[in-house]
Amino acid sequence: MNRNDFPGDFIWGTATAAYQIEGAVNEDGRGKSIWDTFSHTPGKVKNGHNGDMACDHYHRYPQDIALMKELGVNAYRFSLAWPRILPDGRGKVNQQGLGFYQRLVDELLEKGLTPWVTLYHWDLPQALQDRGGWPHRDTVAAYLEYADVVTRRLGDRVRHWITFNEPWVAAIVGHLWGLHAPGLQDPATALQVSHHLLLAHGLAVPVLRQNSPRSSVGITLNLSPVHPASPAPEDVAAARRQDGFHNRWFLDPLYGFGYPVDMLEAFGPLAPKIEAGDLEKIAAPTDFLGINYYSRAVVRHDPADPFLHIEQVRAGSEHTFFGWEVYPDGLREIIVRVAREYRPKAIYITENGATYPDTVSPDGEIYDLERQRYLERHFAKLLEAIREGAPLGGYFLWSLLDNFEWAEGYEKRFGITYVDFANQKRTLKQSGRWYQGFLRGTPLTH
């Protein structure tokens, strides 16, 4: 299997996120983000790690773009750091910060790589958090100001915009579980945040279209098929609730169906406050849906769970270093399901990859055969989804580089490029060489 088995216009890329790779958190007028605060709070991130340096991409981006060019990808998905552009969240624009992204985009275009820009990948300016953050509707207006500033500067160069990355994670992991910034643990707050994120997306769509004509606009969701742990009716019902909580809560309003009635009933008084006209705004037509896929969920009924009476169980026999089940067919399943039930104009896999305990061999190489096999099997499922009629237009591998993996610090490595964080040396792993061969039509064999 190689890229010639796929449609000729299929997009092949890699993906990163600003706080995970940029570093330079105190340079050129950048303000603080909630992840600066969270990662410097003792006990929040493994080993006390933070993103102060990360991959030093802020200074080394030409080297990283050259690496992508060498790989043979034709697109790069990255995010912008809101506090680098608007240090206070609103108001005065930091021209140095905006200039960095202009240089990055120009370098990509010069090297023949298409930029896919994510406006929000979880790094809210701390100044906005101090004023209430995403639980407050004012932050929606602040996001629109940010989107307007960015697209006025870059809208003539960037032709692909993603409004939000994984709003489920920002809302639930950050505001219900407290495992991500800003570290809150309140279900009603988390659900209100989910609504405000979706509302900000819907309101931003026409802003992006106006400032960046002829561009495509979409959003990225982390989606997972949900399977019951047994055929028992209570486990089947639990799987339905989990699907509503994780998938339908975002998909349904984005595609004009409103919030799922069964989930509104399940949430009861915790459900978000929705103002007149909100649902129509959220359902603004988009050009594509980005899907981030890593694994499936297998669940059973758990009366002890205080939220939705759900327990996720460990399934399968093969798992990544994260403990996530390796389940390639879930990729095909979620693509085909979304295509059938929601009929987006196009689907792109905006993240997919795996973390393994990579080690540097005595010869200096990283022989990550498990990651290579992971990619091979998932690529085969992309082909199956296309053959089943899904409008799948591209794939972005997560990730180009080992990076700051949020609450896991630097312990978990997702990259196809090994980063020695002591000296910032980049070394293409075996999986990276396999991807390179795949793109050249001459994939490595085992």
Secondary structure, DSSP 8 states (H G I E B T S, - for coil): --GGGS-TT-EEEEE--HHHH---TTSTT---BHHHHHHTSTTSSGGG--SSSTT-HHHHHHHHHHHHHHHT-SEEEEE--HHHHSTTSSSS--HHHHHHHHHHHHHHHHTT-EEEEES-SS--BHHHHHTT-TTSTHHHHHHHHHHHHHHHHHTTT--EEEEEE-HHIIIIIHHTS-SSTT----HHHHHHHHHHHHHHHHHHHHHHHHHSTT-EEEEEEE---EEESSS-HHHHHHHHHHHIIIIIHHHHHHTTS-S-HHHHHHHGGGS----TTHHHHHT---SEEEEE----EEEEE-TT-TTTSEEE---SS-B-TT--B--THHHHHHHHHHHHHH--S-EEEEE----------TTS----HHHHHHHHHHHHHHHHHHHTT--EEEEEEE-SS----GGGTTSS---SEEEETTTTEEEE-HHHHHHHHHHHT-----
